């Protein structure tokens, strides 16, 4: 089975997109965990719950969006493998 060069390039670009999204999600997750850490570090001050809540909401949003997007991209990659194959007989 041979995959055309265009489809191989498209598959490579989709993998690069997954890697870039992973880096972005990791960065935002780090920011959210840092926010929670700052809120926990300042328990004695009024309003300490604001950075904790913001960090938790950001982490849940980033995780949800990242997982749904990567799941859809993996679906596109599997469609490239399944549908667009030239057979050599």
N, C-alpha and C positions, 0 to 999 in steps of 0.2 A: 504494500500500500504506500502510495506516494502522496504527500500533501503538497499542494502548489506553493511556490515561494511567497505569493501574496498572503495566503492564509497562515503560513509559518511566521511571516512578519507580523501579522495581526495578532497571532497568539503570543509572540514575544512582547509586543506592545502591551497586551493585556496583563502579562506577568509583571512588566515594569510598573504598570498602573497599580497592581496589587502591592508591590513593594513600596511605592510612594505613599499609598494610602496607609500602609502599615506604619511607616515612619511618622506620618502626620497623626495617626491615632495614638501612637506611643508618646509623642510629644504632648498631645492634649491630655492623655491619661496622667502623665507626669505632672502637668500643671494642676490637674484636679486633685491628685493625691497630695501635692505640696500645699494646696489650699486647705485641705482637710487637716493636714499636719499643723499648719499655722493656727487654725481654729482651735485645735486640741491644745496647742501650746499656750493659748491665751484664755483658758477657762475662767480665770479670775476676772476678766473684763466683761462689761455688759456688751451684748451683741456678738458673743463668741460663736454663736450658732450660724451666723450668716456665711462665713467662709466654709464651714462644714457642709451646710446645705448646698451651697453653690458648687462645691467640689463634688459632692455625691451626684447631684443632678447632671453636671457636666460629664462625669464618668459614665453614668448610665446612658446618656444621650450619645456619646462618642462610641461606646460599645455597641449599642443597638444599630446605629447608622453604619458603622464599620462592618459588622457581621452581615447585615442585609446586603450591603454593596458588594462585599467580597463573595457572598453566596451567588449573587447575580452574575458577577464576572466569571466565577467558576462554571456557571451554567453556560455562558457564552463560549468558554474555552472547550467545554465538552461538546457543544454543538459543532464547533469547528472540527473536532476529531470525528464525530459521528456522521455528519451530513456531507462534508466537503472533502471527501477522500476519492482520489483517482486510483482505481485498481489497475494493477499491471498483471495481465494474464497471459 
